[in-house]
Amino acid sequence: MSSYLLMVLKRNERWTQSSDTIDKVLVLRFGHASDPVCLPLDDILSKSAREVSKFASVALVDIDSNEIQVYVKYFDITFIPSTVFFFNAHHMKMDFGTADHTKWVGSFHKKQDFIDVVEAIYSGAMKGKLIVSCPLPPE
């Protein structure tokens, strides 16, 4: 797949640099690059990265890295892939119609679904919101 085009965070310094993204949504996919469950999402993320590059940055987080474990625990990453969103170093939450508003669990069905979610987060964040409604219909 084309996930090799995306930045991979394995170290704490890279995490800190990435979380300082200003006026852009930071999309972090937690998982394993070689895991068959993550590959469809990684493909969607890499194909969408250029389209969302004016308002979002996308990075992959290797959950096996020892330096990243504090974030894996903090965001309660128990299922992979899980995607977490930030804006100006603030954790952005989205009402997906589930009890957990902190992360997207699983893959997106298509590229446009991912783009719609990132656009909704960006639009809400620019209005000062820390939680936004998911633009996708509930499953």
C-alpha positions in Angstrom: 0.0 0.0 0.0 1.1 3.6 0.0 1.3 4.3 3.8 5.1 4.7 3.3 4.2 8.3 2.1 2.9 9.3 5.5 5.0 10.4 8.5 5.4 7.6 11.2 5.7 8.7 14.8 7.7 6.3 16.9 9.5 8.7 19.2 8.3 11.3 21.8 10.1 14.2 20.1 8.3 13.6 16.8 5.0 13.5 18.7 5.7 16.8 20.3 6.7 18.4 17.0 3.6 17.1 15.3 1.2 18.2 18.1 2.4 21.8 17.6 0.7 21.9 14.2 -0.9 25.4 14.0 -4.3 26.1 12.3 -4.4 22.6 10.9 -6.1 19.4 12.0 -3.6 16.8 13.0 -4.8 13.3 12.2 -3.1 10.4 14.1 -3.7 6.8 13.1 -2.8 4.4 15.9 -1.9 0.9 14.8 0.7 -1.2 13.0 1.9 -0.4 9.5 1.9 -4.1 8.5 -1.3 -5.1 10.1 -4.0 -6.2 7.6 -6.6 -4.4 9.6 -4.8 -1.1 9.3 -3.9 -1.4 5.6 -7.3 -0.2 4.2 -7.3 2.8 6.5 -3.7 3.6 5.7 -4.5 3.5 2.0 -7.4 5.9 2.4 -5.2 8.2 4.6 -2.3 8.3 2.1 -4.7 8.9 -0.9 -6.4 11.7 1.0 -3.3 13.4 2.5 -2.7 15.7 -0.4 -6.4 16.7 -0.7 -6.6 17.7 2.9 -3.0 19.2 3.1 -4.2 22.8 3.3 -6.1 22.2 6.5 -4.8 18.9 7.9 -1.6 16.8 8.5 -1.8 13.0 8.7 0.6 10.8 10.6 0.8 7.2 11.6 1.6 6.2 15.2 3.3 2.9 15.8 1.7 1.6 18.9 4.5 -0.9 19.6 7.0 1.9 20.2 7.9 2.1 23.9 8.1 5.9 23.8 4.5 6.2 22.6 2.9 4.0 25.2 2.0 6.9 27.4 -0.3 8.2 24.6 -1.6 4.7 23.8 -2.8 4.5 27.4 -4.0 8.1 27.7 -6.2 7.7 24.6 -7.3 4.2 25.6 -6.2 2.7 22.3 -7.5 -0.9 22.7 -8.7 -1.5 19.2 -6.7 -0.8 16.0 -6.8 1.1 13.9 -7.9 4.1 16.0 -7.7 7.6 14.7 -7.4 10.7 17.0 -7.8 14.3 15.9 -6.1 17.5 17.2 -6.3 21.2 16.3 -3.8 23.7 17.7 -2.6 21.0 20.2 -6.2 20.5 21.5 -7.7 17.1 21.4 -10.8 17.3 19.1 -13.7 15.1 19.8 -16.5 14.1 17.4 -19.9 12.7 18.2 -19.9 9.6 16.1 -23.1 8.3 17.6 -21.2 6.1 20.0 -20.4 6.4 23.7 -16.7 7.3 22.9 -16.3 10.7 21.3 -12.5 10.7 21.7 -11.4 8.7 18.6 -12.6 7.0 15.4 -12.2 3.2 15.7 -11.8 1.2 12.5 -11.5 2.3 9.0 -13.5 4.7 6.9 -15.5 3.1 4.1 -14.2 5.4 1.4 -11.8 8.4 0.9 -14.6 11.0 0.8 -15.9 9.8 4.3 -12.4 10.6 5.8 -12.3 14.0 4.0 -15.8 14.9 5.2 -14.8 14.1 8.8 -11.6 16.1 8.7 -13.5 19.0 7.1 -16.1 18.9 9.8 -13.4 18.9 12.5 -11.6 21.8 10.9 -14.7 23.8 10.4 -15.8 23.3 14.1 -12.3 24.0 15.4 -12.1 27.3 13.5 -15.3 28.3 15.3 -13.8 27.4 18.7 -15.6 24.1 19.2 -13.8 21.2 20.9 -16.5 18.6 19.9 -18.4 18.4 16.6 -21.0 16.2 15.1 -20.0 13.5 12.7 -21.1 14.3 9.1 -21.5 10.6 8.2 -24.7 8.8 8.7 -24.8 6.4 11.6 -24.1 2.7 10.7 
